[in-house]
Every structure is written in C-alpha cells, then in structure tokens.
Amino acid sequence: MWRTGTSYGTAVDLDVIGAWWSLRSLSAIRWLVEHGFDPASPGCEIDVLRSAGAPLTGR
C-alpha cells in the first residue's frame, strides 16, 4: 500500500515500514532471550507484534 506522506514529500510504502518494524521486533526478541529476559512478558516485544497483527504460531 502506497501513501503520499505529508512530511516525507514522496510516496511511502506502508508494507515496507511494517516489515521493517516486524524485523526489528524479531531482532529484539532474540536479544531479550539471549540476555535472559522473557519477551512474552506483558508489554514486551511479543505483545507489540500481536498488536500489529502479526501472526504468531505455537502460543
């Protein structure tokens, strides 16, 4: 989906932005697990992905 951004001055692909945020959240989940944190805690990255509508399996 393309939209013309008011502050960007050019068309913005919202799917690309959503994909970038999903990748960022998945990277954060990996970091949290590697450092002993629970990414499934309330308000953590898994909640962020769920609120964005990303499908998560196995839960």
PyMOL commands that set and color helices and strands:
alter all, ss='L'
color gray80, all
select helices_A, chain A and resi 14-34+45-51
alter helices_A, ss='H'
color red, helices_A
select strands_A, chain A and resi 2-4+11-13
alter strands_A, ss='S'
color yellow, strands_A
deselect
rebuild
show_as cartoon
